[in-house]
Every structure is written in C-alpha cells, then in structure tokens.
Amino acid sequence: MFGEIKIINNKGAAATAKPIYNAICVRNELGEYETLLLTESDLKRVRVRASKNPEDSIALTWVAKAVLRALKALRVL
C-alpha cells in the first residue's frame, strides 16, 4: 500500500477538536477506498507501532516501485 499524507483543516470543528488532521486515502480489506483522518499523535503512534513490528510491514514489489517512479517523473503523482 502506498499513498500520500495531506494536512487538511478541520471544517466545522467542535471546540475540543483538533484544528487540523492528516488525511490518508487507503484501500481497505474489501478493496474499497476510504479516507482516514489522523491527528499528529495518532500518526506518531502508528509510526512507532510500525517501527516496532517491521516483520508485519508491507513491501512494494519492484514493478510497483518502477511504476510509481515513472508516474512521479511524469508528475501524475
């Protein structure tokens, strides 16, 4: 899985809500795309969890990496 983290403003935020979120679009286990909204502390927590469990990380194939590099060079991504 790959993606891009975008910082977005929390529109219509409640008084106790964070003013910004990190939006991440992912493809879930059903093959559907969904947007996840994470605070900075959420993002830090999941990064720490991933670093503690490298055996569970998802690696891109060399083909996927090549396609991503090509798309980035073409400025599609």
PDB file with SEQRES, HELIX, SHEET and CRYST1 records, atoms N, CA, C and O in Angstrom:
SEQRES   1 A   77  MET PHE GLY GLU ILE LYS ILE ILE ASN ASN LYS GLY ALA          
SEQRES   2 A   77  ALA ALA THR ALA LYS PRO ILE TYR ASN ALA ILE CYS VAL          
SEQRES   3 A   77  ARG ASN GLU LEU GLY GLU TYR GLU THR LEU LEU LEU THR          
SEQRES   4 A   77  GLU SER ASP LEU LYS ARG VAL ARG VAL ARG ALA SER LYS          
SEQRES   5 A   77  ASN PRO GLU ASP SER ILE ALA LEU THR TRP VAL ALA LYS          
SEQRES   6 A   77  ALA VAL LEU ARG ALA LEU LYS ALA LEU ARG VAL LEU              
HELIX    1 AA1 GLU A   40  LYS A   52  1                                  13    
HELIX    2 AA2 PRO A   54  ASP A   56  5                                   3    
HELIX    3 AA3 TRP A   62  ALA A   73  1                                  12    
SHEET    1 AA1 3 ILE A   5  ASN A   9  0                                        
SHEET    2 AA1 3 ILE A  20  ARG A  27 -1                                        
SHEET    3 AA1 3 TYR A  33  LEU A  38 -1                                        
CRYST1    1.000    1.000    1.000  90.00  90.00  90.00 P 1           1          
ATOM      1  N   MET A   1       0.850  -1.175   0.000  1.00  0.00           N  
ATOM      2  CA  MET A   1       0.000   0.000   0.000  1.00  0.00           C  
ATOM      3  C   MET A   1       0.887   1.226   0.000  1.00  0.00           C  
ATOM      4  O   MET A   1       1.902   1.259   0.697  1.00  0.00           O  
ATOM      5  N   PHE A   2       0.531   2.206  -0.750  1.00  0.00           N  
ATOM      6  CA  PHE A   2       1.262   3.459  -0.762  1.00  0.00           C  
ATOM      7  C   PHE A   2       0.259   4.597  -0.810  1.00  0.00           C  
ATOM      8  O   PHE A   2      -0.905   4.389  -1.152  1.00  0.00           O  
ATOM      9  N   GLY A   3       0.687   5.752  -0.481  1.00  0.00           N  
ATOM     10  CA  GLY A   3      -0.211   6.891  -0.503  1.00  0.00           C  
ATOM     11  C   GLY A   3       0.494   8.171  -0.151  1.00  0.00           C  
ATOM     12  O   GLY A   3       1.722   8.235  -0.094  1.00  0.00           O  
ATOM     13  N   GLU A   4      -0.285   9.166   0.079  1.00  0.00           N  
ATOM     14  CA  GLU A   4       0.232  10.483   0.402  1.00  0.00           C  
ATOM     15  C   GLU A   4      -0.554  11.019   1.586  1.00  0.00           C  
ATOM     16  O   GLU A   4      -1.776  10.889   1.649  1.00  0.00           O  
ATOM     17  N   ILE A   5       0.153  11.613   2.506  1.00  0.00           N  
ATOM     18  CA  ILE A   5      -0.491  12.228   3.661  1.00  0.00           C  
ATOM     19  C   ILE A   5      -0.693  13.708   3.351  1.00  0.00           C  
ATOM     20  O   ILE A   5       0.254  14.409   2.996  1.00  0.00           O  
ATOM     21  N   LYS A   6      -1.913  14.170   3.485  1.00  0.00           N  
ATOM     22  CA  LYS A   6      -2.222  15.586   3.257  1.00  0.00           C  
ATOM     23  C   LYS A   6      -2.758  16.183   4.536  1.00  0.00           C  
ATOM     24  O   LYS A   6      -3.599  15.588   5.209  1.00  0.00           O  
ATOM     25  N   ILE A   7      -2.277  17.338   4.862  1.00  0.00           N  
ATOM     26  CA  ILE A   7      -2.775  18.051   6.037  1.00  0.00           C  
ATOM     27  C   ILE A   7      -3.996  18.854   5.601  1.00  0.00           C  
ATOM     28  O   ILE A   7      -3.942  19.637   4.652  1.00  0.00           O  
ATOM     29  N   ILE A   8      -5.097  18.640   6.317  1.00  0.00           N  
ATOM     30  CA  ILE A   8      -6.334  19.350   5.989  1.00  0.00           C  
ATOM     31  C   ILE A   8      -6.861  20.073   7.224  1.00  0.00           C  
ATOM     32  O   ILE A   8      -6.628  19.652   8.357  1.00  0.00           O  
ATOM     33  N   ASN A   9      -7.567  21.154   6.984  1.00  0.00           N  
ATOM     34  CA  ASN A   9      -8.205  21.901   8.067  1.00  0.00           C  
ATOM     35  C   ASN A   9      -9.491  21.193   8.463  1.00  0.00           C  
ATOM     36  O   ASN A   9     -10.230  20.700   7.611  1.00  0.00           O  
ATOM     37  N   ASN A  10      -9.746  21.149   9.755  1.00  0.00           N  
ATOM     38  CA  ASN A  10     -10.960  20.539  10.275  1.00  0.00           C  
ATOM     39  C   ASN A  10     -12.093  21.555  10.138  1.00  0.00           C  
ATOM     40  O   ASN A  10     -12.224  22.479  10.940  1.00  0.00           O  
ATOM     41  N   LYS A  11     -12.892  21.361   9.117  1.00  0.00           N  
ATOM     42  CA  LYS A  11     -14.008  22.288   8.858  1.00  0.00           C  
ATOM     43  C   LYS A  11     -15.140  22.014   9.838  1.00  0.00           C  
ATOM     44  O   LYS A  11     -15.526  20.861  10.029  1.00  0.00           O  
ATOM     45  N   GLY A  12     -15.662  23.030  10.445  1.00  0.00           N  
ATOM     46  CA  GLY A  12     -16.760  22.873  11.393  1.00  0.00           C  
ATOM     47  C   GLY A  12     -16.346  22.130  12.648  1.00  0.00           C  
ATOM     48  O   GLY A  12     -17.124  21.362  13.214  1.00  0.00           O  
ATOM     49  N   ALA A  13     -15.116  22.365  13.079  1.00  0.00           N  
ATOM     50  CA  ALA A  13     -14.586  21.641  14.239  1.00  0.00           C  
ATOM     51  C   ALA A  13     -15.314  22.018  15.527  1.00  0.00           C  
ATOM     52  O   ALA A  13     -15.662  23.178  15.745  1.00  0.00           O  
ATOM     53  N   ALA A  14     -15.535  21.018  16.370  1.00  0.00           N  
ATOM     54  CA  ALA A  14     -16.085  21.266  17.698  1.00  0.00           C  
ATOM     55  C   ALA A  14     -15.019  21.976  18.530  1.00  0.00           C  
ATOM     56  O   ALA A  14     -13.847  21.996  18.153  1.00  0.00           O  
ATOM     57  N   ALA A  15     -15.411  22.540  19.629  1.00  0.00           N  
ATOM     58  CA  ALA A  15     -14.490  23.314  20.462  1.00  0.00           C  
ATOM     59  C   ALA A  15     -13.293  22.496  20.945  1.00  0.00           C  
ATOM     60  O   ALA A  15     -12.195  23.034  21.089  1.00  0.00           O  
ATOM     61  N   THR A  16     -13.491  21.219  21.193  1.00  0.00           N  
ATOM     62  CA  THR A  16     -12.403  20.378  21.709  1.00  0.00           C  
ATOM     63  C   THR A  16     -11.662  19.605  20.619  1.00  0.00           C  
ATOM     64  O   THR A  16     -10.726  18.862  20.916  1.00  0.00           O  
ATOM     65  N   ALA A  17     -12.074  19.774  19.357  1.00  0.00           N  
ATOM     66  CA  ALA A  17     -11.454  19.028  18.253  1.00  0.00           C  
ATOM     67  C   ALA A  17     -10.152  19.686  17.816  1.00  0.00           C  
ATOM     68  O   ALA A  17      -9.936  20.876  18.043  1.00  0.00           O  
ATOM     69  N   LYS A  18      -9.296  18.899  17.192  1.00  0.00           N  
ATOM     70  CA  LYS A  18      -8.047  19.411  16.649  1.00  0.00           C  
ATOM     71  C   LYS A  18      -8.347  20.271  15.415  1.00  0.00           C  
ATOM     72  O   LYS A  18      -9.263  19.961  14.654  1.00  0.00           O  
ATOM     73  N   PRO A  19      -7.579  21.349  15.213  1.00  0.00           N  
ATOM     74  CA  PRO A  19      -7.849  22.233  14.066  1.00  0.00           C  
ATOM     75  C   PRO A  19      -7.398  21.638  12.728  1.00  0.00           C  
ATOM     76  O   PRO A  19      -7.902  22.040  11.680  1.00  0.00           O  
ATOM     77  N   ILE A  20      -6.460  20.690  12.746  1.00  0.00           N  
ATOM     78  CA  ILE A  20      -6.014  20.057  11.509  1.00  0.00           C  
ATOM     79  C   ILE A  20      -5.937  18.548  11.686  1.00  0.00           C  
ATOM     80  O   ILE A  20      -5.802  18.040  12.799  1.00  0.00           O  
ATOM     81  N   TYR A  21      -6.025  17.851  10.572  1.00  0.00           N  
ATOM     82  CA  TYR A  21      -5.886  16.403  10.540  1.00  0.00           C  
ATOM     83  C   TYR A  21      -4.949  16.015   9.415  1.00  0.00           C  
ATOM     84  O   TYR A  21      -4.714  16.796   8.492  1.00  0.00           O  
ATOM     85  N   ASN A  22      -4.421  14.820   9.493  1.00  0.00           N  
ATOM     86  CA  ASN A  22      -3.656  14.216   8.413  1.00  0.00           C  
ATOM     87  C   ASN A  22      -4.614  13.275   7.698  1.00  0.00           C  
ATOM     88  O   ASN A  22      -5.070  12.289   8.277  1.00  0.00           O  
ATOM     89  N   ALA A  23      -4.918  13.576   6.445  1.00  0.00           N  
ATOM     90  CA  ALA A  23      -5.834  12.741   5.663  1.00  0.00           C  
ATOM     91  C   ALA A  23      -5.021  11.754   4.836  1.00  0.00           C  
ATOM     92  O   ALA A  23      -4.063  12.130   4.160  1.00  0.00           O  
ATOM     93  N   ILE A  24      -5.419  10.479   4.902  1.00  0.00           N  
ATOM     94  CA  ILE A  24      -4.735   9.417   4.179  1.00  0.00           C  
ATOM     95  C   ILE A  24      -5.798   8.582   3.466  1.00  0.00           C  
ATOM     96  O   ILE A  24      -6.736   8.093   4.096  1.00  0.00           O  
ATOM     97  N   CYS A  25      -5.649   8.423   2.163  1.00  0.00           N  
ATOM     98  CA  CYS A  25      -6.574   7.587   1.399  1.00  0.00           C  
ATOM     99  C   CYS A  25      -5.957   6.196   1.286  1.00  0.00           C  
ATOM    100  O   CYS A  25      -4.819   6.046   0.841  1.00  0.00           O  
ATOM    101  N   VAL A  26      -6.712   5.189   1.691  1.00  0.00           N  
ATOM    102  CA  VAL A  26      -6.230   3.805   1.654  1.00  0.00           C  
ATOM    103  C   VAL A  26      -7.271   2.914   0.986  1.00  0.00           C  
ATOM    104  O   VAL A  26      -8.451   3.256   0.907  1.00  0.00           O  
ATOM    105  N   ARG A  27      -6.802   1.762   0.506  1.00  0.00           N  
ATOM    106  CA  ARG A  27      -7.719   0.745   0.010  1.00  0.00           C  
ATOM    107  C   ARG A  27      -7.876  -0.265   1.127  1.00  0.00           C  
ATOM    108  O   ARG A  27      -6.894  -0.865   1.566  1.00  0.00           O  
ATOM    109  N   ASN A  28      -9.095  -0.459   1.588  1.00  0.00           N  
ATOM    110  CA  ASN A  28      -9.333  -1.331   2.739  1.00  0.00           C  
ATOM    111  C   ASN A  28      -9.368  -2.796   2.334  1.00  0.00           C  
ATOM    112  O   ASN A  28      -9.148  -3.139   1.173  1.00  0.00           O  
ATOM    113  N   GLU A  29      -9.645  -3.648   3.301  1.00  0.00           N  
ATOM    114  CA  GLU A  29      -9.642  -5.101   3.081  1.00  0.00           C  
ATOM    115  C   GLU A  29     -10.719  -5.563   2.105  1.00  0.00           C  
ATOM    116  O   GLU A  29     -10.657  -6.688   1.610  1.00  0.00           O  
ATOM    117  N   LEU A  30     -11.701  -4.717   1.824  1.00  0.00           N  
ATOM    118  CA  LEU A  30     -12.759  -5.055   0.861  1.00  0.00           C  
ATOM    119  C   LEU A  30     -12.448  -4.523  -0.535  1.00  0.00           C  
ATOM    120  O   LEU A  30     -13.232  -4.713  -1.465  1.00  0.00           O  
ATOM    121  N   GLY A  31     -11.295  -3.853  -0.679  1.00  0.00           N  
ATOM    122  CA  GLY A  31     -10.907  -3.288  -1.967  1.00  0.00           C  
ATOM    123  C   GLY A  31     -11.504  -1.920  -2.236  1.00  0.00           C  
ATOM    124  O   GLY A  31     -11.389  -1.395  -3.344  1.00  0.00           O  
ATOM    125  N   GLU A  32     -12.139  -1.345  -1.234  1.00  0.00           N  
ATOM    126  CA  GLU A  32     -12.756  -0.016  -1.373  1.00  0.00           C  
ATOM    127  C   GLU A  32     -11.797   1.048  -0.840  1.00  0.00           C  
ATOM    128  O   GLU A  32     -11.018   0.796   0.080  1.00  0.00           O  
ATOM    129  N   TYR A  33     -11.867   2.231  -1.428  1.00  0.00           N  
ATOM    130  CA  TYR A  33     -11.037   3.336  -0.959  1.00  0.00           C  
ATOM    131  C   TYR A  33     -11.774   4.094   0.126  1.00  0.00           C  
ATOM    132  O   TYR A  33     -12.981   4.321   0.040  1.00  0.00           O  
ATOM    133  N   GLU A  34     -11.032   4.481   1.145  1.00  0.00           N  
ATOM    134  CA  GLU A  34     -11.610   5.277   2.218  1.00  0.00           C  
ATOM    135  C   GLU A  34     -10.562   6.268   2.717  1.00  0.00           C  
ATOM    136  O   GLU A  34      -9.360   6.037   2.590  1.00  0.00           O  
ATOM    137  N   THR A  35     -11.031   7.360   3.278  1.00  0.00           N  
ATOM    138  CA  THR A  35     -10.136   8.372   3.827  1.00  0.00           C  
ATOM    139  C   THR A  35     -10.076   8.215   5.335  1.00  0.00           C  
ATOM    140  O   THR A  35     -11.103   8.158   6.010  1.00  0.00           O  
ATOM    141  N   LEU A  36      -8.855   8.146   5.853  1.00  0.00           N  
ATOM    142  CA  LEU A  36      -8.636   8.092   7.296  1.00  0.00           C  
ATOM    143  C   LEU A  36      -8.142   9.456   7.748  1.00  0.00           C  
ATOM    144  O   LEU A  36      -7.288  10.054   7.093  1.00  0.00           O  
ATOM    145  N   LEU A  37      -8.667   9.951   8.851  1.00  0.00           N  
ATOM    146  CA  LEU A  37      -8.243  11.230   9.410  1.00  0.00           C  
ATOM    147  C   LEU A  37      -7.509  10.972  10.711  1.00  0.00           C  
ATOM    148  O   LEU A  37      -8.094  10.467  11.670  1.00  0.00           O  
ATOM    149  N   LEU A  38      -6.221  11.319  10.749  1.00  0.00           N  
ATOM    150  CA  LEU A  38      -5.386  11.071  11.915  1.00  0.00           C  
ATOM    151  C   LEU A  38      -4.842  12.376  12.462  1.00  0.00           C  
ATOM    152  O   LEU A  38      -4.441  13.260  11.705  1.00  0.00           O  
ATOM    153  N   THR A  39      -4.832  12.490  13.776  1.00  0.00           N  
ATOM    154  CA  THR A  39      -4.172  13.637  14.403  1.00  0.00           C  
ATOM    155  C   THR A  39      -2.674  13.383  14.382  1.00  0.00           C  
ATOM    156  O   THR A  39      -2.231  12.287  14.036  1.00  0.00           O  
ATOM    157  N   GLU A  40      -1.895  14.389  14.751  1.00  0.00           N  
ATOM    158  CA  GLU A  40      -0.440  14.213  14.825  1.00  0.00           C  
ATOM    159  C   GLU A  40      -0.074  13.109  15.810  1.00  0.00           C  
ATOM    160  O   GLU A  40       0.839  12.325  15.551  1.00  0.00           O  
ATOM    161  N   SER A  41      -0.779  13.041  16.936  1.00  0.00           N  
ATOM    162  CA  SER A  41      -0.471  12.000  17.921  1.00  0.00           C  
ATOM    163  C   SER A  41      -0.866  10.616  17.404  1.00  0.00           C  
ATOM    164  O   SER A  41      -0.180   9.636  17.694  1.00  0.00           O  
ATOM    165  N   ASP A  42      -1.968  10.521  16.637  1.00  0.00           N  
ATOM    166  CA  ASP A  42      -2.344   9.247  16.009  1.00  0.00           C  
ATOM    167  C   ASP A  42      -1.252   8.792  15.051  1.00  0.00           C  
ATOM    168  O   ASP A  42      -0.850   7.629  15.056  1.00  0.00           O  
ATOM    169  N   LEU A  43      -0.782   9.717  14.235  1.00  0.00           N  
ATOM    170  CA  LEU A  43       0.238   9.403  13.243  1.00  0.00           C  
ATOM    171  C   LEU A  43       1.535   8.967  13.910  1.00  0.00           C  
ATOM    172  O   LEU A  43       2.185   8.022  13.463  1.00  0.00           O  
ATOM    173  N   LYS A  44       1.904   9.652  14.971  1.00  0.00           N  
ATOM    174  CA  LYS A  44       3.118   9.284  15.705  1.00  0.00           C  
ATOM    175  C   LYS A  44       2.974   7.878  16.291  1.00  0.00           C  
ATOM    176  O   LYS A  44       3.908   7.078  16.232  1.00  0.00           O  
ATOM    177  N   ARG A  45       1.803   7.582  16.856  1.00  0.00           N  
ATOM    178  CA  ARG A  45       1.559   6.283  17.480  1.00  0.00           C  
ATOM    179  C   ARG A  45       1.639   5.144  16.457  1.00  0.00           C  
ATOM    180  O   ARG A  45       2.234   4.105  16.743  1.00  0.00           O  
ATOM    181  N   VAL A  46       1.049   5.325  15.271  1.00  0.00           N  
ATOM    182  CA  VAL A  46       1.082   4.253  14.275  1.00  0.00           C  
ATOM    183  C   VAL A  46       2.477   4.086  13.688  1.00  0.00           C  
ATOM    184  O   VAL A  46       2.864   2.979  13.315  1.00  0.00           O  
ATOM    185  N   ARG A  47       3.233   5.175  13.603  1.00  0.00           N  
ATOM    186  CA  ARG A  47       4.615   5.063  13.116  1.00  0.00           C  
ATOM    187  C   ARG A  47       5.473   4.294  14.120  1.00  0.00           C  
ATOM    188  O   ARG A  47       6.300   3.472  13.725  1.00  0.00           O  
ATOM    189  N   VAL A  48       5.283   4.552  15.400  1.00  0.00           N  
ATOM    190  CA  VAL A  48       6.031   3.823  16.427  1.00  0.00           C  
ATOM    191  C   VAL A  48       5.662   2.341  16.369  1.00  0.00           C  
ATOM    192  O   VAL A  48       6.539   1.480  16.450  1.00  0.00           O  
ATOM    193  N   ARG A  49       4.369   2.041  16.228  1.00  0.00           N  
ATOM    194  CA  ARG A  49       3.930   0.645  16.142  1.00  0.00           C  
ATOM    195  C   ARG A  49       4.559  -0.041  14.936  1.00  0.00           C  
ATOM    196  O   ARG A  49       5.013  -1.181  15.039  1.00  0.00           O  
ATOM    197  N   ALA A  50       4.591   0.639  13.797  1.00  0.00           N  
ATOM    198  CA  ALA A  50       5.189   0.049  12.585  1.00  0.00           C  
ATOM    199  C   ALA A  50       6.680  -0.194  12.765  1.00  0.00           C  
ATOM    200  O   ALA A  50       7.203  -1.207  12.303  1.00  0.00           O  
ATOM    201  N   SER A  51       7.370   0.729  13.433  1.00  0.00           N  
ATOM    202  CA  SER A  51       8.809   0.548  13.629  1.00  0.00           C  
ATOM    203  C   SER A  51       9.112  -0.597  14.593  1.00  0.00           C  
ATOM    204  O   SER A  51      10.172  -1.217  14.503  1.00  0.00           O  
ATOM    205  N   LYS A  52       8.200  -0.880  15.508  1.00  0.00           N  
ATOM    206  CA  LYS A  52       8.397  -1.972  16.458  1.00  0.00           C  
ATOM    207  C   LYS A  52       8.034  -3.337  15.869  1.00  0.00           C  
ATOM    208  O   LYS A  52       8.384  -4.373  16.435  1.00  0.00           O  
ATOM    209  N   ASN A  53       7.335  -3.337  14.739  1.00  0.00           N  
ATOM    210  CA  ASN A  53       6.884  -4.585  14.113  1.00  0.00           C  
ATOM    211  C   ASN A  53       7.255  -4.622  12.624  1.00  0.00           C  
ATOM    212  O   ASN A  53       6.371  -4.742  11.775  1.00  0.00           O  
ATOM    213  N   PRO A  54       8.537  -4.521  12.303  1.00  0.00           N  
ATOM    214  CA  PRO A  54       8.924  -4.478  10.882  1.00  0.00           C  
ATOM    215  C   PRO A  54       8.549  -5.749  10.117  1.00  0.00           C  
ATOM    216  O   PRO A  54       8.401  -5.712   8.895  1.00  0.00           O  
ATOM    217  N   GLU A  55       8.396  -6.855  10.815  1.00  0.00           N  
ATOM    218  CA  GLU A  55       8.037  -8.107  10.143  1.00  0.00           C  
ATOM    219  C   GLU A  55       6.625  -8.062   9.564  1.00  0.00           C  
ATOM    220  O   GLU A  55       6.286  -8.875   8.704  1.00  0.00           O  
ATOM    221  N   ASP A  56       5.807  -7.131  10.021  1.00  0.00           N  
ATOM    222  CA  ASP A  56       4.434  -7.013   9.538  1.00  0.00           C  
ATOM    223  C   ASP A  56       4.260  -5.931   8.476  1.00  0.00           C  
ATOM    224  O   ASP A  56       3.146  -5.699   8.007  1.00  0.00           O  
ATOM    225  N   SER A  57       5.353  -5.265   8.093  1.00  0.00           N  
ATOM    226  CA  SER A  57       5.229  -4.172   7.121  1.00  0.00           C  
ATOM    227  C   SER A  57       4.993  -4.729   5.720  1.00  0.00           C  
ATOM    228  O   SER A  57       5.354  -5.867   5.419  1.00  0.00           O  
ATOM    229  N   ILE A  58       4.393  -3.918   4.888  1.00  0.00           N  
ATOM    230  CA  ILE A  58       4.082  -4.286   3.512  1.00  0.00           C  
ATOM    231  C   ILE A  58       5.143  -3.671   2.615  1.00  0.00           C  
ATOM    232  O   ILE A  58       5.379  -2.464   2.658  1.00  0.00           O  
ATOM    233  N   ALA A  59       5.779  -4.501   1.805  1.00  0.00           N  
ATOM    234  CA  ALA A  59       6.803  -4.017   0.887  1.00  0.00           C  
ATOM    235  C   ALA A  59       6.245  -3.993  -0.530  1.00  0.00           C  
ATOM    236  O   ALA A  59       5.524  -4.902  -0.939  1.00  0.00           O  
ATOM    237  N   LEU A  60       6.583  -2.953  -1.267  1.00  0.00           N  
ATOM    238  CA  LEU A  60       6.164  -2.867  -2.658  1.00  0.00           C  
ATOM    239  C   LEU A  60       7.048  -3.764  -3.515  1.00  0.00           C  
ATOM    240  O   LEU A  60       8.241  -3.908  -3.249  1.00  0.00           O  
ATOM    241  N   THR A  61       6.464  -4.358  -4.531  1.00  0.00           N  
ATOM    242  CA  THR A  61       7.251  -5.154  -5.475  1.00  0.00           C  
ATOM    243  C   THR A  61       8.101  -4.212  -6.326  1.00  0.00           C  
ATOM    244  O   THR A  61       7.847  -3.008  -6.364  1.00  0.00           O  
ATOM    245  N   TRP A  62       9.093  -4.749  -6.996  1.00  0.00           N  
ATOM    246  CA  TRP A  62       9.947  -3.906  -7.831  1.00  0.00           C  
ATOM    247  C   TRP A  62       9.141  -3.298  -8.972  1.00  0.00           C  
ATOM    248  O   TRP A  62       9.449  -2.195  -9.422  1.00  0.00           O  
ATOM    249  N   VAL A  63       8.104  -4.007  -9.451  1.00  0.00           N  
ATOM    250  CA  VAL A  63       7.257  -3.484 -10.519  1.00  0.00           C  
ATOM    251  C   VAL A  63       6.472  -2.272 -10.016  1.00  0.00           C  
ATOM    252  O   VAL A  63       6.397  -1.249 -10.696  1.00  0.00           O  
ATOM    253  N   ALA A  64       5.890  -2.392  -8.827  1.00  0.00           N  
ATOM    254  CA  ALA A  64       5.131  -1.277  -8.251  1.00  0.00           C  
ATOM    255  C   ALA A  64       6.035  -0.069  -8.025  1.00  0.00           C  
ATOM    256  O   ALA A  64       5.630   1.065  -8.278  1.00  0.00           O  
ATOM    257  N   LYS A  65       7.256  -0.306  -7.549  1.00  0.00           N  
ATOM    258  CA  LYS A  65       8.205   0.792  -7.342  1.00  0.00           C  
ATOM    259  C   LYS A  65       8.542   1.470  -8.667  1.00  0.00           C  
ATOM    260  O   LYS A  65       8.607   2.697  -8.738  1.00  0.00           O  
ATOM    261  N   ALA A  66       8.756   0.675  -9.717  1.00  0.00           N  
ATOM    262  CA  ALA A  66       9.081   1.232 -11.030  1.00  0.00           C  
ATOM    263  C   ALA A  66       7.928   2.064 -11.582  1.00  0.00           C  
ATOM    264  O   ALA A  66       8.141   3.143 -12.134  1.00  0.00           O  
ATOM    265  N   VAL A  67       6.705   1.555 -11.431  1.00  0.00           N  
ATOM    266  CA  VAL A  67       5.529   2.290 -11.895  1.00  0.00           C  
ATOM    267  C   VAL A  67       5.388   3.601 -11.130  1.00  0.00           C  
ATOM    268  O   VAL A  67       5.100   4.640 -11.725  1.00  0.00           O  
ATOM    269  N   LEU A  68       5.588   3.558  -9.826  1.00  0.00           N  
ATOM    270  CA  LEU A  68       5.490   4.782  -9.021  1.00  0.00           C  
ATOM    271  C   LEU A  68       6.542   5.803  -9.425  1.00  0.00           C  
ATOM    272  O   LEU A  68       6.247   6.994  -9.520  1.00  0.00           O  
ATOM    273  N   ARG A  69       7.778   5.340  -9.666  1.00  0.00           N  
ATOM    274  CA  ARG A  69       8.832   6.268 -10.109  1.00  0.00           C  
ATOM    275  C   ARG A  69       8.460   6.904 -11.443  1.00  0.00           C  
ATOM    276  O   ARG A  69       8.653   8.105 -11.634  1.00  0.00           O  
ATOM    277  N   ALA A  70       7.922   6.096 -12.376  1.00  0.00           N  
ATOM    278  CA  ALA A  70       7.531   6.616 -13.681  1.00  0.00           C  
ATOM    279  C   ALA A  70       6.406   7.637 -13.551  1.00  0.00           C  
ATOM    280  O   ALA A  70       6.446   8.694 -14.180  1.00  0.00           O  
ATOM    281  N   LEU A  71       5.409   7.323 -12.738  1.00  0.00           N  
ATOM    282  CA  LEU A  71       4.293   8.256 -12.534  1.00  0.00           C  
ATOM    283  C   LEU A  71       4.759   9.546 -11.886  1.00  0.00           C  
ATOM    284  O   LEU A  71       4.273  10.626 -12.222  1.00  0.00           O  
ATOM    285  N   LYS A  72       5.698   9.437 -10.959  1.00  0.00           N  
ATOM    286  CA  LYS A  72       6.231  10.627 -10.301  1.00  0.00           C  
ATOM    287  C   LYS A  72       7.020  11.467 -11.289  1.00  0.00           C  
ATOM    288  O   LYS A  72       6.930  12.694 -11.276  1.00  0.00           O  
ATOM    289  N   ALA A  73       7.802  10.806 -12.154  1.00  0.00           N  
ATOM    290  CA  ALA A  73       8.579  11.526 -13.173  1.00  0.00           C  
ATOM    291  C   ALA A  73       7.649  12.252 -14.153  1.00  0.00           C  
ATOM    292  O   ALA A  73       7.964  13.344 -14.625  1.00  0.00           O  
ATOM    293  N   LEU A  74       6.503  11.634 -14.453  1.00  0.00           N  
ATOM    294  CA  LEU A  74       5.525  12.255 -15.335  1.00  0.00           C  
ATOM    295  C   LEU A  74       4.648  13.269 -14.610  1.00  0.00           C  
ATOM    296  O   LEU A  74       3.791  13.909 -15.218  1.00  0.00           O  
ATOM    297  N   ARG A  75       4.867  13.406 -13.329  1.00  0.00           N  
ATOM    298  CA  ARG A  75       4.103  14.325 -12.465  1.00  0.00           C  
ATOM    299  C   ARG A  75       2.623  13.965 -12.382  1.00  0.00           C  
ATOM    300  O   ARG A  75       1.763  14.830 -12.222  1.00  0.00           O  
ATOM    301  N   VAL A  76       2.349  12.663 -12.496  1.00  0.00           N  
ATOM    302  CA  VAL A  76       0.972  12.166 -12.324  1.00  0.00           C  
ATOM    303  C   VAL A  76       0.691  12.021 -10.839  1.00  0.00           C  
ATOM    304  O   VAL A  76      -0.437  12.232 -10.394  1.00  0.00           O  
ATOM    305  N   LEU A  77       1.721  11.657 -10.062  1.00  0.00           N  
ATOM    306  CA  LEU A  77       1.583  11.533  -8.601  1.00  0.00           C  
ATOM    307  C   LEU A  77       2.239  12.708  -7.943  1.00  0.00           C  
ATOM    308  O   LEU A  77       2.241  12.807  -6.716  1.00  0.00           O  
TER     309      LEU A  77                                                      
END                                                                             
